[in-house]
Amino acid sequence: MPGSILGNVVRRVEDPELLVGVGHYVGDLPLAGALHCAFLRSPYAHARVSAVEVEAARAMPGVVGLFREADLGIGAVPPPFRSLNEQVERRALATDKVRFVGEAVVLVVAESLAQALDACEAVVVEYEPLEAVTDLDSALLPGAPVQFEALGSNAAAGLQEVGEDPLVGAAVVVRARLENQRVAVAPMEGNAIAVVPGEHPALTIHVATQMPHRLRDGVKRLFDLPPEEIRVITPNVGGAFGGKVGLLSDYAAVIAAARRLGRTLRWSESRTENLVGMHGRSQVQYGEMGFDADGKIVGLRAAFIGDAGAYAGFGGGLAEGSTRSMVQGVYEIPKIHVDVVAAMTNTSPVGAFRGAGRPEAAAFLERLMDLGASELGIDPAELRRRNLIAKEAFPYRTRTGVLYDVGDFALPLERALEVAGYVQLRAEQARRREAGERLQLGIGLSVYVEVTAGGPGGEFGAVEVHPDGAVTIRAGTAASGQGHATAFSMIVADRLGVAMEKIRYVQADTAEVPRGGGTGGSRSLQLGGAAVQQAADSVVDLGRELAAELLEADAADVVVTDDGTVGVAGIPARALGWGALAAEAEQRGRRLEASADFSAPGATFPFGAHLSVVEVDTETGFVRALRHVAVDDAGRIVSPLLVTGQQHGGIAQGVSQALYEMVVYDGEGNPETTSFATYCLPSAAEFCSFEASNTETPTPYNPLGAKGIGESATVGATPAVQNAVIDAVAHLGVRHIDLPMTPERVWRALAAAREGAVDPWREPPDVFSSLPVRAPVVVAEDTETV
């Protein structure tokens, strides 16, 4: 609308209190008399616990409490989303067996953190080491050390697909075994909790989480407390990226200890604890894609192994969930066959990380497309053009049963090629190859689609106008840096015509916000923002009705004016301010407020295209990023500043996975990347400038027309960079390099290529045939009625 604040650059309203140091995180909350917690963690990846001696530690200065699992008095900790296998339970502290390095065995509570850590060192634990397994393929072989004897294998879950061979009729088939490596989530702030036991509520929990209401529900189930006796408050959060969801086992132990002692307890994760314990990604992917002689895709066959880590971490199930669901991507693929298994290993349980299964799907698919282009002798951009789902096909039902809402996949691809100067880049690449230069140019493409707001449930939003003219927003989402206060305030300012500085934003407090799904899956704006908009519209209706009564006018003639008053259209003198209307409502025993619960008819599907330009030193394997062009489509853009910020952050994490990051374990399950001295996180100096832009294809699924943007760039960036690096050295015989493409890996690939072409394929382990069978997905011709 003319004059609307939406779609304009607005500075973030969250930042001033952080910049001047008045904002609080869990770790620096002023809690009088709080005691400190520390965990004694297993140094073994797999071992039986034969004895634990705690008396010397209990007698140390400042020690207030010392807990084994049996001392906590609670049952198994509920998993944050779903259990991959009901036979796999995890306790807050280890009992008779440890299954990964870093698993908590003893909790110590003391007057100071130093005293708690000293006491941990005084605890003596006798372990009987067992054989460990950390490799996904090896974990599924017969004779591998089993994590849970009752299961008989390390397969926590899985399904096989049956039906016609999808590669029948293909003129060319490309095959590859791909690794999407385990990465550390590595937020600035690790996990942190402070628990205050009391009368009413029985528990006040300050916690760094993306989903305070979900965490409250987990506490309710575990401790058998009514929800009104649990107040969860999330202050500022130093990043989450999918890693801070649900009731963690460490949190459960601290809460149980606080209840037992009747004292306020606090615990903040150390950097080493965070790097050892908060992981995402980790899949091994086997793919075969068939093409006809014209380069049209005939079919796709895939086998995915998701790494669940110990205790069947839900991240292992992402291979079966969003990776399989999104494996068709942006392409018309007539036949798809996917087998999936989640494997347990003697490593930290795997959770979510920005994108949670969708980056893995895009990386898999886009590598196969580049391999196909190479085999067919077709330019990678042209091969993609020939296979994109047509704009006219939407809404579109994929072969895995997913319904895409709306899309125009060719639009960002062509925009990215134009912005980058694709033809000129190819010409420069050809010149360097012809000259045999040491620094070779690589150009990588990625065209992606991802799913946002795909989980069940809607979102809560409320808007209230106060007699002083101020406005309060309450939302069930829980920001951890994304800018919800800015975006939602822009929506309310647009509907009510009030100034941004008059708006107060309340989130992440279960006593102030009655319900909410929290933040995850890029759901916040399209669900939470839509709920806030609906609540604001209801407030506008209430204000118009009240103003019409006070001004003795027809409500149909009352509007919100450009200066933020409510009055008769075309007669500025006959208008009332929002504060006056709220005061009148209060005198009548009411509040000028409204709430809404918004649910969308389905998930939305952002899409885009990324183009990466790199330079590879063919003598050392060193990769330098020269350019990264991103064209991301997230529907209607409400806040361009926030969108650009999300694009830049997503690109940085995607490029970082492609070139630098990887969690490493040795053969006995010991983590070797336990600090930033050994876990490679790049700084801004390692990145090139990002060229981020957008196309806008609004979704009909919410009144804002918005789709999610928080994870899109992470989905698109990694495969574009991987394809670029391989493209730089493809003329030298290199067909594939696994992530991350470190200088050593690039150098080794070049050395291997000099000795002959290396086929990136080996047969998957013989485990999929024993899995339960999935019923085939039936795709009707009329996709709108499926």
C-alpha positions in Angstrom: 0.0 0.0 0.0 1.2 3.6 -0.6 3.1 4.9 2.4 3.4 1.5 4.0 6.4 0.9 6.2 6.5 -2.7 4.9 9.1 -3.5 2.4 11.3 -0.6 3.5 14.7 -0.6 5.3 14.1 -0.1 9.0 16.8 -0.3 11.7 16.5 -3.2 14.1 14.9 -2.2 17.4 16.5 -5.1 19.3 20.0 -3.8 19.1 20.4 -0.7 21.3 20.1 -2.5 24.6 22.7 -5.1 23.5 25.0 -2.4 22.2 24.9 -0.5 25.5 25.2 -3.6 27.7 21.9 -3.5 29.5 20.5 -6.7 27.9 20.9 -10.0 29.8 21.7 -13.6 28.8 21.2 -16.6 31.0 24.8 -16.6 32.1 24.8 -13.0 33.5 21.3 -12.9 35.0 21.5 -11.4 38.6 20.2 -14.3 40.7 20.9 -13.9 44.4 22.3 -16.9 46.1 22.6 -19.0 43.0 24.7 -22.2 43.2 26.8 -23.4 40.3 26.7 -26.7 38.4 29.3 -28.7 36.7 29.2 -32.1 35.0 31.7 -34.9 35.1 31.7 -36.3 31.6 32.9 -39.6 30.2 36.4 -39.7 28.6 35.4 -42.9 26.8 33.2 -43.3 23.7 31.9 -46.7 24.8 32.4 -48.3 28.2 30.6 -49.9 31.1 30.5 -47.9 34.3 31.6 -50.4 37.0 32.0 -48.1 40.0 31.7 -44.4 41.0 33.4 -43.1 44.1 32.1 -39.7 45.2 32.8 -39.3 48.9 36.0 -37.4 48.5 34.3 -35.0 46.2 31.3 -34.6 48.5 33.6 -33.5 51.3 35.4 -30.8 49.3 34.9 -27.0 50.2 31.8 -25.4 48.8 30.1 -28.6 47.6 26.4 -28.5 48.3 25.2 -31.5 46.3 26.5 -34.4 44.2 24.1 -36.4 42.0 24.2 -39.7 40.1 21.2 -40.6 37.9 19.5 -42.5 40.7 19.7 -39.5 42.9 17.6 -37.3 40.6 14.4 -39.3 40.9 13.3 -38.8 37.3 12.7 -41.1 34.3 13.9 -41.0 30.8 14.2 -37.6 29.3 11.7 -37.1 26.4 13.3 -36.4 23.1 12.8 -32.8 21.7 10.7 -33.8 18.7 10.2 -37.5 18.1 11.9 -40.7 19.1 13.5 -42.6 16.3 13.1 -45.8 18.3 11.0 -46.3 21.4 13.5 -48.9 22.7 16.2 -46.2 22.9 15.9 -44.2 26.1 18.2 -41.6 27.4 18.6 -40.7 31.1 19.7 -37.3 32.4 22.9 -38.9 33.6 24.6 -42.1 32.5 23.8 -45.3 34.5 25.6 -48.5 33.7 27.1 -47.6 30.3 28.4 -44.5 28.5 28.0 -44.3 24.7 30.0 -41.2 23.7 32.8 -39.0 24.9 31.2 -36.1 26.8 28.2 -38.0 28.2 27.4 -36.7 31.7 27.9 -39.2 34.5 27.9 -37.0 37.7 26.4 -33.6 38.4 28.2 -31.5 41.1 26.6 -28.4 42.7 28.8 -26.0 44.6 28.9 -22.4 45.8 31.2 -21.4 43.0 31.9 -22.8 39.5 35.6 -23.3 40.4 34.6 -25.4 43.4 32.2 -27.5 41.3 34.9 -28.1 38.7 37.5 -29.1 41.4 35.0 -31.5 42.9 34.4 -33.1 39.5 38.1 -33.9 39.3 37.9 -35.6 42.7 35.2 -38.1 41.6 36.7 -41.5 40.7 34.9 -43.5 38.0 35.9 -47.0 37.0 35.2 -47.8 33.4 35.5 -51.0 31.4 36.2 -49.8 27.8 34.3 -51.3 25.0 34.9 -51.2 21.2 33.5 -48.1 19.6 32.3 -47.3 16.2 32.1 -43.8 14.6 31.9 -44.4 10.9 28.4 -44.6 9.5 29.0 -47.4 7.0 30.9 -49.5 9.5 28.2 -49.0 12.2 25.8 -50.9 9.9 28.1 -53.9 9.1 27.6 -57.3 10.8 29.7 -57.6 13.9 29.8 -53.8 14.6 29.7 -52.9 18.3 26.0 -52.4 19.2 24.9 -49.4 21.2 21.7 -51.0 22.5 21.8 -54.8 22.8 18.0 -55.1 22.7 17.9 -53.8 19.1 20.5 -56.2 17.8 22.0 -53.6 15.4 22.8 -49.9 15.2 19.9 -49.2 12.8 17.6 -47.0 14.9 15.1 -46.6 12.2 14.7 -46.8 8.4 12.5 -47.6 5.4 13.1 -49.1 2.0 11.2 -48.2 -1.1 9.8 -50.8 -3.6 8.7 -50.5 -7.1 10.0 -50.1 -10.7 13.6 -49.4 -11.2 13.7 -45.6 -11.7 16.7 -45.8 -14.0 15.1 -48.0 -16.7 15.4 -46.3 -20.1 18.2 -44.0 -19.1 20.9 -43.4 -21.8 23.4 -42.1 -19.2 23.6 -42.9 -15.5 25.9 -41.0 -13.1 26.7 -42.3 -9.7 28.3 -40.9 -6.6 28.9 -41.6 -2.9 28.7 -38.2 -1.1 29.4 -37.2 2.5 27.6 -34.3 4.1 29.9 -34.0 7.1 29.1 -33.5 10.7 29.5 -29.9 11.8 29.4 -28.1 15.1 26.5 -25.6 15.5 28.9 -23.3 17.4 26.6 -20.4 18.5 28.3 -17.6 20.3 26.4 -18.7 23.5 26.3 -22.3 24.3 23.4 -24.1 26.2 22.6 -22.3 29.5 20.0 -22.6 32.2 19.1 -21.1 35.6 16.4 -22.8 37.7 14.6 -21.1 40.6 12.4 -23.4 42.6 9.5 -21.8 44.5 5.9 -22.1 45.7 3.8 -20.7 42.8 5.1 -21.3 40.2 7.0 -24.4 41.5 9.7 -23.7 38.9 10.9 -20.6 37.2 13.4 -21.6 34.4 15.6 -19.1 32.6 17.0 -20.9 29.6 18.6 -20.3 26.2 16.1 -22.0 23.9 14.3 -21.5 20.6 11.1 -23.1 21.9 10.2 -22.1 25.5 6.7 -23.6 25.4 8.0 -26.9 24.0 10.6 -27.0 26.8 7.9 -26.2 29.4 5.8 -29.1 28.0 8.9 -31.4 28.3 9.3 -30.4 32.0 5.6 -30.9 32.6 5.9 -34.5 31.3 9.1 -35.4 33.0 8.3 -33.9 36.4 4.5 -34.4 36.4 3.8 -30.8 37.1 0.8 -28.7 35.8 1.9 -26.2 33.2 0.8 -23.2 35.3 3.5 -24.3 37.9 6.3 -24.0 35.3 7.4 -20.6 34.1 10.0 -20.6 31.3 11.7 -17.4 30.4 14.2 -16.9 27.6 16.2 -13.7 27.8 18.6 -12.7 25.0 20.0 -15.7 23.2 23.5 -15.6 21.5 22.5 -17.6 18.5 20.8 -21.0 18.2 20.7 -22.2 14.5 18.5 -25.2 15.3 20.7 -26.4 18.2 18.7 -25.2 21.1 15.4 -27.0 21.0 13.6 -29.1 23.7 14.5 -30.3 27.1 18.1 -31.4 27.0 19.3 -34.2 29.3 21.7 -31.7 31.0 18.8 -29.3 31.6 16.8 -32.1 33.1 19.6 -32.9 35.6 19.9 -29.3 36.7 16.2 -28.9 37.1 15.9 -32.2 39.2 18.9 -31.1 41.3 17.3 -27.7 42.0 14.1 -29.3 43.1 16.0 -31.7 45.4 18.0 -29.0 47.0 15.4 -26.3 47.0 18.0 -23.8 45.8 18.6 -21.7 42.7 21.0 -23.5 40.3 22.7 -22.2 37.2 24.8 -23.9 34.5 26.3 -22.6 31.3 28.1 -24.8 28.8 31.8 -24.3 28.3 33.0 -23.9 24.7 34.5 -27.3 24.8 31.3 -28.9 26.0 29.4 -27.1 23.2 31.9 -28.1 20.5 31.7 -31.7 21.7 28.0 -31.9 22.2 26.0 -29.7 19.7 26.2 -31.1 16.2 24.2 -31.2 13.0 24.2 -32.5 9.4 26.1 -35.9 9.1 24.8 -38.0 6.3 26.3 -40.5 3.8 24.5 -40.4 0.5 24.5 -42.9 -2.3 22.9 -41.5 -5.5 22.3 -42.7 -9.1 20.6 -40.3 -11.6 19.6 -41.3 -15.1 19.3 -39.0 -18.1 18.0 -39.5 -21.7 20.2 -38.5 -24.7 18.8 -35.0 -24.6 19.7 -34.4 -21.0 16.2 -34.8 -19.5 16.2 -36.6 -16.2 14.7 -40.2 -16.4 14.9 -41.1 -12.7 16.7 -41.0 -9.4 17.7 -43.7 -7.0 19.1 -42.9 -3.6 20.2 -44.5 -0.3 20.7 -42.2 2.7 22.4 -43.0 6.0 21.6 -40.5 8.7 23.9 -40.2 11.7 21.9 -40.4 14.9 24.9 -40.5 17.1 24.4 -42.1 20.5 20.8 -42.4 21.8 19.2 -42.0 18.4 19.5 -38.2 18.2 16.6 -36.9 16.2 19.0 -35.4 13.6 19.6 -38.9 12.3 15.9 -39.0 11.4 16.3 -35.9 9.1 17.5 -38.2 6.3 14.1 -40.0 6.4 12.3 -36.7 7.0 13.2 -33.5 5.2 16.1 -34.8 3.1 14.1 -37.6 1.5 11.0 -35.3 1.2 13.0 -32.6 -0.6 15.1 -34.8 -2.8 13.3 -33.9 -6.0 14.3 -30.3 -5.5 13.5 -28.0 -8.4 13.6 -30.6 -11.1 11.0 -32.6 -13.0 12.0 -36.2 -12.0 9.5 -38.8 -13.2 10.6 -41.6 -10.9 12.3 -41.5 -7.5 13.3 -44.4 -5.3 14.8 -43.6 -1.8 16.0 -45.9 0.9 16.9 -44.4 4.3 18.4 -45.7 7.5 19.3 -43.8 10.7 22.5 -45.3 12.2 23.7 -45.0 15.8 27.4 -44.4 16.5 29.6 -43.8 19.6 29.4 -40.0 19.0 27.4 -37.1 20.3 23.7 -37.3 19.4 23.1 -35.3 16.3 20.4 -32.6 16.3 19.3 -29.9 13.9 21.5 -27.3 12.2 20.3 -24.4 10.0 18.3 -26.1 7.3 17.9 -29.4 9.1 17.9 -31.9 6.2 17.2 -29.5 3.3 20.9 -28.5 2.7 21.7 -32.2 2.6 19.1 -32.8 -0.1 20.3 -29.8 -2.2 23.9 -30.8 -1.9 23.1 -34.3 -3.0 21.0 -33.3 -5.9 23.2 -30.5 -7.2 26.3 -32.7 -7.2 24.5 -35.3 -9.3 23.3 -32.6 -11.7 26.9 -31.4 -12.2 28.1 -34.9 -12.7 25.4 -35.4 -15.3 26.4 -32.2 -17.1 30.0 -33.4 -17.3 29.0 -36.8 -18.6 26.6 -35.5 -21.2 28.9 -32.6 -22.2 26.1 -30.1 -21.5 26.7 -26.7 -19.8 25.6 -27.0 -16.1 23.3 -24.0 -16.4 21.7 -25.4 -19.6 21.1 -28.9 -18.0 19.3 -27.2 -15.2 17.1 -25.1 -17.5 16.1 -28.3 -19.4 14.9 -30.0 -16.2 13.3 -27.2 -14.0 9.7 -27.7 -13.0 7.7 -25.2 -15.1 6.1 -22.1 -13.5 2.8 -23.2 -14.9 2.9 -26.5 -13.0 2.2 -25.0 -9.5 0.9 -26.0 -7.1 3.0 -29.0 -7.8 3.0 -32.4 -6.1 6.5 -34.0 -6.0 7.2 -37.7 -6.4 7.8 -37.9 -2.6 4.4 -36.5 -1.9 5.3 -32.9 -1.1 3.0 -30.1 -2.4 4.9 -27.0 -3.5 2.7 -23.9 -3.0 4.0 -21.5 -5.7 7.3 -21.1 -7.6 9.2 -19.8 -10.6 12.5 -21.6 -10.4 13.9 -20.2 -13.7 13.6 -16.6 -12.5 16.4 -16.6 -9.9 18.6 -18.9 -12.0 18.5 -16.4 -14.9 19.0 -13.5 -12.6 22.0 -15.1 -11.0 23.6 -15.9 -14.3 23.0 -12.3 -15.5 24.3 -10.7 -12.3 27.4 -12.9 -12.3 28.2 -12.4 -16.0 28.2 -16.1 -16.6 29.3 -16.1 -20.2 32.3 -13.8 -19.4 33.2 -16.1 -16.5 33.2 -19.1 -18.7 35.4 -17.3 -21.2 37.9 -16.4 -18.5 37.9 -20.0 -17.3 38.6 -21.2 -20.8 41.5 -18.7 -21.1 43.1 -19.9 -17.9 42.7 -23.6 -18.9 44.2 -23.0 -22.3 47.2 -21.1 -20.7 47.7 -23.9 -18.1 47.8 -21.3 -15.3 48.4 -22.4 -11.7 45.3 -20.6 -10.4 42.3 -22.1 -12.1 38.8 -20.6 -12.0 35.8 -22.5 -10.9 32.1 -21.6 -11.4 29.5 -23.5 -9.4 25.7 -23.4 -9.6 23.0 -24.4 -7.2 19.3 -24.1 -7.8 17.3 -25.1 -4.8 13.9 -25.2 -3.2 13.4 -25.6 0.5 10.4 -26.0 2.9 9.5 -23.6 5.7 6.8 -23.7 8.4 6.5 -27.4 7.6 5.8 -28.5 11.2 2.4 -29.0 12.7 0.5 -26.3 14.5 0.0 -22.6 14.0 1.2 -19.6 16.0 -0.1 -17.1 18.6 -0.1 -13.3 18.3 -1.7 -10.5 20.4 -1.8 -6.7 20.2 -2.8 -4.4 23.0 -3.1 -0.6 22.9 -2.6 1.2 26.3 -4.1 4.5 27.5 -0.7 6.3 27.1 -0.7 5.4 23.4 1.9 2.7 23.7 1.3 -0.7 22.1 2.3 -4.2 23.3 2.9 -7.1 21.0 2.9 -10.7 22.3 4.1 -13.5 20.0 4.6 -17.2 20.5 7.8 -17.2 18.5 11.1 -16.9 20.3 13.8 -14.9 18.6 17.5 -15.8 19.0 18.8 -12.9 16.9 16.6 -13.0 13.8 14.9 -9.6 14.4 11.3 -10.6 15.3 10.7 -7.4 17.4 11.6 -5.3 14.3 9.5 -7.3 11.8 6.5 -7.7 14.0 6.6 -4.0 15.1 6.7 -3.0 11.4 3.5 -5.0 10.8 1.7 -3.3 13.8 3.0 0.1 12.9 1.7 -0.4 9.4 -1.8 -1.5 10.5 -2.3 1.0 13.4 -0.2 3.9 12.0 1.8 4.2 15.3 5.4 5.0 15.6 7.8 2.1 16.0 9.3 3.6 19.2 5.8 3.3 20.8 5.7 -0.4 20.4 6.9 -2.9 23.1 7.5 -6.5 22.1 7.1 -9.4 24.5 8.2 -13.0 23.7 9.6 -16.1 25.2 7.9 -16.0 28.6 5.3 -18.6 29.2 3.6 -16.4 31.9 3.2 -13.5 29.5 2.6 -15.5 26.3 0.0 -18.2 26.8 1.1 -20.5 23.9 3.5 -20.7 21.0 5.5 -22.9 18.7 8.7 -21.1 19.1 11.3 -20.6 16.4 12.4 -23.2 14.0 12.0 -24.2 10.3 11.9 -20.5 9.3 8.3 -20.3 10.5 8.2 -17.1 12.5 7.2 -14.3 10.1 4.7 -16.3 8.0 3.0 -17.8 11.1 3.8 -15.5 14.0 3.8 -12.4 11.9 0.5 -13.4 10.3 -1.0 -13.9 13.7 0.2 -10.5 14.9 -1.2 -8.9 11.7 -4.6 -10.6 12.3 -4.6 -9.4 15.9 -3.7 -5.9 14.8 -6.5 -5.9 12.3 -8.9 -6.9 15.0 -7.7 -4.1 17.2 -8.3 -1.7 14.2 -11.9 -3.0 13.9 -12.4 -2.5 17.7 -11.0 1.0 17.5 -13.1 1.9 14.5 -16.3 0.7 16.2 -15.5 2.6 19.4 -14.5 5.8 17.5 -17.7 5.6 15.5 -19.7 5.5 18.7 -17.8 8.4 20.2 -17.8 10.5 17.1 -21.4 9.6 16.3 -20.4 8.4 12.8 -21.0 5.3 10.7 -18.3 2.8 11.4 -17.9 2.3 7.7 -16.7 5.9 7.4 -14.1 5.5 10.1 -10.5 4.8 9.1 -7.0 4.8 10.5 -5.5 8.1 9.2 -2.0 8.6 7.9 -0.9 10.2 11.2 -2.0 7.2 13.3 -5.4 8.5 14.5 -8.8 6.9 14.1 -11.5 9.2 12.6 -13.9 10.0 9.9 -12.4 9.7 6.4 -11.7 13.1 4.9 -12.4 15.1 8.1 -9.1 15.3 10.0 -10.7 17.3 12.8 -13.0 14.4 13.7 -10.3 11.9 14.8 -9.2 10.3 18.1 -5.8 9.0 19.1 -5.2 5.4 20.0 -4.4 6.3 23.6 -7.7 8.1 24.0 -9.5 5.1 22.6 -7.7 2.8 24.9 -8.5 5.0 27.9 -12.2 5.0 26.9 -12.2 1.3 26.6 -10.6 1.0 30.0 -13.3 3.2 31.6 -15.8 0.8 30.1 -14.1 -2.1 31.8 -12.4 -3.4 28.7 -9.0 -3.4 27.1 -8.3 -2.4 23.5 -6.7 -5.7 22.6 -7.1 -8.7 20.5 -5.3 -12.1 19.9 -5.2 -14.5 17.1 -4.0 -18.0 16.3 -2.9 -18.3 12.8 -2.6 -21.6 10.9 -1.6 -21.9 7.3 -3.1 -24.5 4.9 0.4 -26.0 4.3 4.1 -25.4 4.3 5.7 -22.8 2.0 8.6 -23.4 -0.3 11.2 -20.7 -0.8 13.6 -21.2 -3.7 16.6 -19.6 -5.4 19.8 -19.9 -7.2 23.4 -19.4 -6.0 26.5 -19.0 -8.1 30.0 -19.3 -6.6 33.2 -18.2 -8.2 36.4 -19.6 -6.7 40.1 -19.7 -7.5 42.0 -23.0 -6.9 45.8 -23.2 -6.6 46.5 -26.4 -8.5 49.9 -26.9 -6.7 48.7 -26.5 -3.1 45.0 -27.2 -3.3 44.2 -23.8 -1.6 40.8 -22.4 -2.5 40.0 -18.7 -2.5 36.4 -17.5 -2.8 36.2 -14.7 -5.3 32.5 -14.0 -5.6 29.2 -15.4 -4.3 26.0 -14.4 -6.0 22.7 -15.3 -4.3 19.2 -14.7 -5.6 16.8 -16.0 -3.0 13.0 -15.9 -3.3 11.1 -15.9 0.0 7.8 -14.5 -1.2 6.9 -11.0 -0.2 9.7 -9.1 1.6 8.5 -7.3 4.8 12.0 -6.1 6.0 14.7 -5.9 3.4 17.4 -5.3 6.1 16.5 -8.5 8.0 16.3 -10.5 4.7 19.7 -9.4 3.7 21.1 -10.2 7.1 19.7 -13.7 6.9 21.1 -14.2 3.4 24.5 -13.1 4.5 24.5 -15.3 7.6 23.2 -18.3 5.7 25.8 -17.9 2.9 28.6 -17.6 5.5 27.6 -20.9 7.2 27.0 -22.6 3.8 30.4 -21.6 2.5 32.0 -22.5 5.8 30.7 -26.0 5.6 31.9 -26.3 2.0 35.5 -25.2 2.7 36.3 -25.4 6.4 34.1 -27.0 9.0 34.1 -30.7 10.1 33.8 -32.4 13.5 36.5 -35.1 13.6 36.7 -38.3 15.8 39.6 -40.7 16.0 39.2 -44.4 15.6 38.4 -44.9 19.3 35.7 -42.2 19.3 37.7 -39.4 20.8 36.7 -36.0 19.5 39.6 -34.1 18.0 37.9 -30.8 17.3 37.2 -29.6 20.9 38.2 -25.9 20.6 38.4 -23.2 18.0 42.1 -24.0 17.8 41.2 -27.3 16.2 37.7 -26.8 14.9 38.1 -24.5 11.8 35.6 -21.6 11.8 36.5 -18.9 9.3 36.5 -15.2 10.1 35.2 -12.4 7.9 38.7 -12.2 6.4 38.2 -15.6 4.7 35.0 -14.6 2.9 34.5 -12.6 -0.3 31.8 -10.0 -0.4 28.3 -11.5 -0.9 26.2 -10.3 -3.8 22.7 -11.0 -2.4 19.5 -10.0 -4.1 15.9 -11.3 -4.3 13.0 -12.1 -6.5 9.5 -12.0 -4.9 6.9 -14.7 -5.6 4.3 -14.2 -2.8 2.6 -17.3 -1.3 -1.2 -17.5 -1.0 -0.8 -19.3 2.3 -0.7 -16.3 4.6 -1.9 -12.7 4.3 1.7 -11.3 4.2 2.6 -13.4 1.2 5.8 -14.2 3.0 7.9 -17.4 3.0 10.8 -18.2 5.4 14.3 -16.8 4.6 16.3 -17.9 7.7 17.7 -21.1 6.2 17.5 -20.5 2.4 21.0 -19.3 1.8 22.5 -22.1 3.8 20.6 -24.5 1.5 21.9 -22.9 -1.7 25.4 -21.9 -0.8 27.2 -25.2 0.1 26.5 -27.0 -3.2 27.3 -23.9 -5.3 30.8 -23.7 -3.7 31.4 -27.5 -3.9 30.5 -27.4 -7.5 32.7 -24.4 -8.1 35.8 -26.0 -6.5 35.4 -29.3 -8.5 34.7 -27.3 -11.7 38.0 -25.5 -11.3 39.9 -28.8 -11.5 37.5 -30.9 -13.5 39.6 -30.5 -16.7 42.5 -32.1 -14.8 40.5 -35.3 -14.2 38.9 -34.6 -10.8 35.3 -35.8 -10.7 34.4 -35.3 -7.0 35.7 -33.9 -3.7 33.8 -34.5 -0.5 33.0 -31.8 2.0 34.8 -29.9 3.4 37.1 -29.2 0.5 40.2 -28.4 2.5 43.5 -27.7 0.7 44.7 -31.2 1.6 41.6 -32.9 0.1 41.8 -30.8 -3.1 45.6 -31.6 -3.4 44.9 -35.3 -2.9 42.2 -35.3 -5.5 44.5 -33.7 -8.0 47.2 -36.2 -7.2 44.8 -39.1 -7.6 43.5 -37.7 -10.9 47.0 -37.6 -12.3 47.1 -41.4 -11.8 43.7 -41.9 -13.5 40.1 -40.9 -13.3 38.5 -41.5 -9.9 35.0 -42.7 -9.8 33.1 -41.3 -6.8 31.1 -44.4 -6.2 31.0 -47.5 -4.1 28.1 -49.8 -3.3 26.1 -48.9 -0.2 26.2 -51.4 2.7 23.9 -54.3 2.5 21.4 -53.1 5.1 18.6 -51.4 3.2 17.0 -54.7 2.0 16.2 -55.7 5.6 14.4 -52.5 6.4 10.6 -52.1 6.6 8.9 -51.3 3.3 7.4 -47.9 2.6 4.2 -47.8 0.5 4.8 -46.0 -2.8 3.7 -42.4 -3.1 0.8 -42.1 -5.6 0.8 -38.7 -7.4 -2.5 -37.8 -9.0 -2.7 -35.9 -12.3 -4.6 -33.1 -10.6 -2.1 -32.1 -8.0 -4.4 -29.6 -6.3 -6.7 -32.4 -5.2 -4.1 -34.9 -3.9 
